[in-house]
Amino acid sequence: MGKRRIDLLKQTLIYEEKNMTLKGIDISNWQAGIDLSKIDCDFVIVKATEGIGYVDRKCDSFYQQAKRLGKKLGFYHFARPRNDAVREAQYFYNNTKNYFGEAIPILDWEAENKSDVAWAKRWLDEVYRLSGVKPVIYMSESVANSYNWSSVANADYGLWVAKYRDNNPDYNYNMANAGSRPKVKWWKFYCMWQWTSTGRLNGYSGNLDCNVFYGDGTTWDKYAGKSGTTQPVKPTQPVKKSNEEIANEVINGVWGNGDDRKQRLTSAGYNYTVIQAIVNKLMGANKAVYYTVRSGDTLSAIASKYGTTYQQLAKINGIANPNKIYPGQKIRVK
């Protein structure tokens, strides 16, 4: 665990214990009529971009208004993993350069291909490479626990998690009906919880996403990479994984299927034909092999034929008495 992550973990635990938190909202063009000067909030997170061709039309006006009001700031990119991750990261950075260093950059991970952890990691790495600021990733509790996010968590990218108890309105940050706190598998802690999408605040008539941030303004500034706060060392190009590592990720479903898999592997700089050959070899090695018992066979003789022991065959086939097998019985030997 990196020093920054340890420091933030300690701060988060202290703030939770002392109930020192910030409350805020995330908004986009859908809340076009909102007047932030009438809203009680410590921070405002605005939608900035989506895919490789969309900039939210209210992004900068919301951002500048929140900035003038002295709010803590965040800005996010809505991922479209059908595109190349690096291209989307560069599109986000090129359209939001002036926000870095004063607001938290965020990847909104809730569209298609939620299992493509490798895509998300490439996006996060590229934004970090370009800006020197580590983005936070947003996802639901379910997505956080359904896939292996260890590569993202271990790289020290923070988590903003969503978990709603129900769709009933919640008024003025009253969390009495928020339900139990999210529990996530791969992160030691999360920096923010979006606990409702039907929040109601004085000054706005519609629903709002309401969030709690576990920390104070100084902690927020560290996530934002604000000048004067401690930042991790800016990375060079990401370390490329071995073909064998990528092949195992393919088997685990990280790289998708068919043409989608081919496109992603090629975009990431891997030879699809080579990777697929390793995958096929590994899958063949893991394929179960069965033997049909013939008259006169013994479990010991079958085991010897396939280079194993009768004890192992008895174990994997659930055979209570190794001396009792019968012709026609199918026995797994590999």
N, C-alpha and C positions, 0 to 999 in steps of 0.2 A: 504494500500500500504506500503510495507516494506521500511526501511530507504535506503537500497541499491538502490531500484527501484526509489525512490524519487530523490536521488542524481543523478542517471544516467539520469532521465528524465530532471532534471534541466540542466545538462551538455549538453544533446542532443539539447535542445531548444536553448541554448547559441551558440552551434557550428553551428546549422542551421542558426541562425540569422547572425553570423559572417562568414558563409560559410567555417567553419573550418572542413574539412572532409578528410578522407583517401580514396584512390582509390586502387583497387586490383582485383585479379583474383582467381577463383577456378578451380582446375585442377585434372585430374586423369590419368590413363593409356592411355586414349584416346589422351592425349597430350604428348605421350612418348618422342617425339623428341625435346621438348621445352628446350631452354637454358635460365634459369631464369636470368642469368647475363646480358642478352641482353634486358630484358623486363622492361619497366618503370612501377613500381608498389610499393605501400607502404606495401601491405600485400599479402600473398599467403595462400589459403586454399586448403588442399589436401584431396583427398578421402582416407580413411583408411580401412574401412571394410564394408561388406554387409552381412546381414543375420547372420548365425552362422557357415559359412564355407568358407568365402572369404576375403582375405586380398589383397588390391590393390598392384600389384607388383612394382609400381613406388612410392608408398607412402613414404617410408623412404628416398629414394634417393632425391625425390623432397623436402621433409621436411628438410633434412640436408643441401641441397644446399641453400634453402631459408634462413635457420638459419645462415649459414655462411655469407650470403649477408646482414644480418641485417634486414631482413623483419619481420614484424609482422606475426604471424602464427595462423592458424586454421586447424582443422582436423575433418572430418565428417564420420558418419556411415549412410549408405543407408538402411533404414528400410525395412524389409520384414515381415509385420504383420501376415503372416500365421504361424510364429514361436512364441514362448513364448517371451514376452517383456523382462522379467528379464534375460533370457538366452542370448538374443541379447545384452543387456546392458553389461552383464558380459563378453561376447565375445569381444565386443568393448574395454572395459576397459583393459582386460588382454593382448590385442595386442597393446595397445597404452599407457601403464602406464607411460612411460618416457616423454610423451608429456604434461601431465597434469601439470599445474602450470606455463607453458610458452606459451601455445597456447589455443585458444578457442575451446572447444569440441562442436560438432554440431550434431543434429539429422536431417537427410535429409528425409523429409516426402513427398514423391511424388509417391510411388508405389501403390500397391493394398490397398483396405480397408481404404481409406483416411478419412472416417467418424469415424474410431475407435479412438476417442480422448482418451479414457481410456487406450488404449495400449500405445500411445505416452507418456501419463503422467506416466505410470509405468516405461517406459524406462528412462525417464528423472530423475525420483525419484531414480531409482537404480544407475544410473551413479553418481548422486549427493551424494548418500549414500556412494558409494565406494571411491569417489575422493575428496569430499568436495568442488567441483567446480560445479556451476550450468551451465548446457549446454544451448546453444541457439538452437531453432528449426527453420528449413527452410521449407517454403511452399509457394505456389502461393497465390496471392491476393484472387483468387476465393475460394480456400480451406480455407483460413483464415476467410472468411466471410460466408461460407456455413454451418459451424458446430459450435457448442457451445464450444469455447476454453477457457471459463472463468476459469476452474480449472487449466489450464496451465498458463494463463496470471496472475491469482491471486497468483500463487505459485512463481512468479517472474522469470520465464524462459523467456529469451529474444527472440525476433523474427527477423529473417532474411527473408524478403519477396521478391518474384519474381513477376515482372510485366513487360511485353514487349509490346511496341507499335506495332511493326511489326518485320519481319525477315530480314529487310534490314541491310547491314553492317554499323557499327558505328566505326569511326576511332579515335584512341588515346584518348579515354574517352570523346569525344565530345558528350555531352548530349543534344545538341540542338534539336535532334529528339527523345529524350527519351519519350516524352509524359508526361501526368500528373502523379504526385506522387501517389503511392498506398494509398488506404484508407482502414484501417482495423477496425474491430468492437470491438474486445475484449481487445486489447492492447492499452495503452495510447500513446505509441510510438513504433517504431521499430528501431533497431540499425543499420540495413543494408538493402540496396535495390539492388537486382540483376536486372538491367534494360535492359540487352541484353544478348542473347546467341550467337550473331553473331558479337561480338566485334573484331576489328582488331588492333593489336599493332605492332609497329616497332620491328623487331627481331623475328617474328613468322608469318608463312604464312597462318595458319589456323584460324578458328573461335575460340573465347574465350568467356567464361562467364565473363562479367565485372560488378563490384560492387562498390557501394559507401558506406562507413562506416561513420556514423554520430558521430564523436568524434575525439579526437587526440590519440596519442600513449598511454597516461596514461589511457584514457577511455578503450582502447583495453585491456590493461593489467588487468584492473579490471574485465572485462568479462572473461579473461583467468585465473583469480585467482592467478596472479603472486605474488610471495613473496613480502611483504611490502604493498600490497593493501588490502583494507577492504573486507572481505568475510563474507557471512551470516553464521550463526551457522550451523554446520553439523547436518543433521537430524538423528534420529534413524529410526526404521522401519516405513513405511508409516502408517498413521491412517486408519484403516479399516472402510469402510462405512457400514451403516446398510443395512439389507436385503431390506427394503422398498426403500432406496435411489437407490440401485442397480436395483431393479425392475423397478423403474421409468426410469432409464437410458436404460434398456432393451427396454422399450416401445418407447423411443426416438431414438432407433436404434444404440446406442453406442456399444452394445456388439454383433452385427451381428445376424445371424439366424441359426437355425438348429444345426447340429453337431459342426459348428464353434463356435456358442454361448456357447454350452455346454463345449467345450474344454477351451475356454477363461475363463469362470466363474470358472471352476474347477481349472485351473492353478493359478487363482488369489486367491484361497482359499475359494470360496463360494460354497454352496451346490446348485447345479443346480436344483434339484427337489423342494427345498424350494423356491428358487427365482422364478421358473416358476409358482408355485402355486400362489404366490402373484401377478405375472403378469396376470395370468388368472382371478384372482379375480378382479383386478383393471380394466381389459379390459371388464369384464362382467358388472361392475358397471357403466362403461362409455358407454355401448352399448345403442343405441337409442331404445326406446320402443314406439310402436304405438297402438292406439285404433281406431277401426272402428265404426263410429257413427251409432247408431240404431234409429229407429223411436221413438220419445218421449224423446230422450236424450237432456240434456242441457249441456252447457259448464261448468256451475257451478257444476252440479252433477258429471260429469266426473272428474273434478278437485278434488272434495271431495273424490271420490273413490281412487284416486292415491296420496292423501296427498299433494296436491298443491292448487293453486288458479286459478280461471278462468282468472285473469289478466295475470298470468305467461303463461298459455296455449295459450292465445291470442297472447302474445308477441312472443313466440318461433315458432308459426305456422303462424304468419303474418295475423291473423284474425282481420280485421278492426272493424267488428261489432260482439261482443261476443254473440248476440242474434240470429245470423244467421249461423247455421250449418245445415247440411243436411245428411240424411241416406246414408251410403256408404263412407262418407268422412273419410279419415285417418288423425288422429290427433296425433302428437307426444306428449307423456305424460311424458317421461323421457329422 
